[in-house]
């Protein structure tokens, strides 16, 4: 079972080449039910488009921002979304106590994955590998 970090999710959503092709080749080896996204990734993407909209100064930019925000909503509506629940919060607090030094949002994603025994798919392997007990893979490489 796999949870896509926000970077892998964005590659899939935007079909960013060539990484998109590499990710799809690996995804094809597994059942669709093996892939999840986290509520944290939704939070990150909504915050990003909210920031974009806050800076938008033209009608074209505002329309683009809301269109992209709508795409995020549509993508998450059809995805298997993992919550940040009590089990993840407990792991998160333990990792903070251990002084694991990665960003808060990444640590939340890691906590969700650790609490469920899942592998995180990310290009940010160097940070995620700092999390004890977390399995990490980068599927954007050939």
N, C-alpha and C positions, 0 to 999 in steps of 0.2 A: 504494500500500500504506500502511496506517494502523496506528498503535499507539495504543490508548486509554490515556491517563493514568488514574491511579486514580480521579480525580474523574469523568471521563466513564464509566468502567466502573461506578462506584457508581450513577450516574444510571440506567444501563441495568438494572443488577441490581435496584434498588429502585423503578424506574419513577417517578422523581421528576418530577412535573409542574410546569410545562409543558416543562421542558428535555428530558424524555424524548421527547415528541412531535417536537420539533425535531431531536433526534439521529436518531430513527427515520426521519424524512423524508429526511435526508441519507444515511443508511445504505442506504436502499432504492434509491438511484441506483448502487450498486456491488454487485459480486458478494460473497457472504459470505466468500469466500476472501481478500478484500482486507483483512480486519480481524484484528488480533492484539492480544494483551495481553502484558505482560512478567512475568517471574518476580519483578520488583521489586514489581509491584502485588499479587501473591500475598503476598509478604513483608509489605507494608504492611497488607493486610487481616487476615492472620493475627495480626500484632502487635496490631492494634486490638482484635480479639475476644479475644485472650489477655489484654490489659489489662482489658477489660470483665469477663472471667471472674475475674480476680484481685481485682477490686473487688466482685464480686457477693456479696451478703449474704443473699439469700433463695433458696429452691429455685426459685421462678419465674424469677428473674434468671439462675440457673445454667442452667436448661433453655433459656431464650431464648438465652443466649450460645452454648451448644453447638449449638443448632438453627441459628443464624446461621453459625457456624463450619462446620457441615455443608453449608450452602448455598454457602459460598465454595468448599469442596472440590468440590462438584458442578459449579459454574460453571466452574472452572478445568479440571476433567477433560474437559470438552467443548470447550474453547477452544484456539485456536492460541497456544501460549505461547512467547514468545521468551526464550532464555536470556541471561544475562549471561556472555558468552564472552570469549575472549582478544581478539577484535577490539573488542568493547565496552569491555573493560578498558583497552586501548590508547588509545581515544578518550577515555575517562574520565580517564586519567592526563594526556593532552594538555590537556584542558579544565581540569583542576586546575592544571596548570603555567601556563595562560593566566589563572588566577585568575578564572574564571567564577563569579560569586557567586549561586548558587542552592542550595537544599537538596540534601543528598547523594543522597537517594532520587530526586528529580527529575533530578539530574545523571546518575544511573545510567540512568534511562529515556531521557533525551536521548542518552546515549552509545550505547545499543542502537539507537535510531532513526537516528542519524547513521551508525553503522557499516553500516547496511543501506539507507541512502537512503530512509528512511520518513518520513512526516508524523506528528507527535504531535497527537492530538486532546485538547484540554484547555481548561478555563476559565482556567487560570493562564498566560495568554498573556504577560503582562508578564515573568514570570520566565523562561519557556522561550525567549522571543525574545532573551535575553541569550546564548544558545548559538550560536556561529558555525556556519553551514552547516546549521542545523536548520530544517525547515519545520514550522510550527505553525498550527493552525486551531482555532477554538472553534465547535463545532456546536450549542451550546445556545442560540444566539441566533436569532431569526426572520430 
